[in-house]
Amino acid sequence: MDKTVLITGAAGGIGQAIAKRFAAEGYQVVLHYNTNSEGAMTLKKTLEKTGANVFVSGADLKDPAAVDRLLEALQDHHIHVDVLINNAGIKADGPIDEMADATFTDVLRTNVEGPWFLIKRLVPAMKEKGFGRIINITSGVAKEGRANQTNYAASKAALENLSKSLARELGPYGITANAVAPGLIMTPMTADVPEAQKEAYIDKVPIKRLVEAEDVAHACAFFADERSGAISGQIIGVNGGLR
């Protein structure tokens, strides 16, 4: 495998699982972080012990200048991104009539603008190579919505439609765009979910368990595969069969 994957938010629970899966498949792995540099460096050391080639770089993806600096660092090291996995995201829940305007905007900027900035800047090289894989991590709430998560749900719905639009636009260039929408999964971001809510969720999921980060990583690897070139504009719900 001579391809490179860039994983945003790589120090988080889902990001780590994705990084480990792609490293195991022989990819050069670029780990992005925003604030958790220690977590990213720890993951780098773990992956390098398996023989993986790993590069780490930090950036606030809401800032296009920071995105430029991130990609310039990759260029300086002659790293070409073949697979982009937009995993980084935040949530800040609350009733709409109590949510600050800045809270809504911050979630949208991080979860939608950040991926858009990266995609815009990486597409030219992907077009030139005639190959690219764009994979956006969304959420089941993009389809169903959820009370007190108007900002988060809106951001993930936008990301899914971005994926579909990119599939139409970039398909002629050998570039696919897809999304992975996990169900409830235990990560630091969802650590505050009440136990009763988790139990109620498990009760209605056909597989009778929570989704694991490795399940999400598997879906990403499927979309990234060279043999998946005819699969684009799709949303895979990694949710145990929940509808």
Buried (B, 14 or more C-beta within 10 A) or exposed (E): EEBBBBBBBBBBBBBBBBBBBBBBBEBBBBBBBBEBEEBBBEBBEBBEEEEBBBBBBBBBBBBBEBBEEBBEBBEEEEBBBBBBBBBBBBBBBBEEEEBEEEBBEBBBBBBBBBBBBBBEBBBEBBBEEEBBBBBBBBBBBBBEEEEEBBBBBBBBBBBBBBBBEBBEEBBEBBBBBBBBBBBBBBBEBBEEBEEEEBEEBBEEBEEEEBBBBEBBBBBBBBBBEEEBEEBBBBBBBBBBEBE
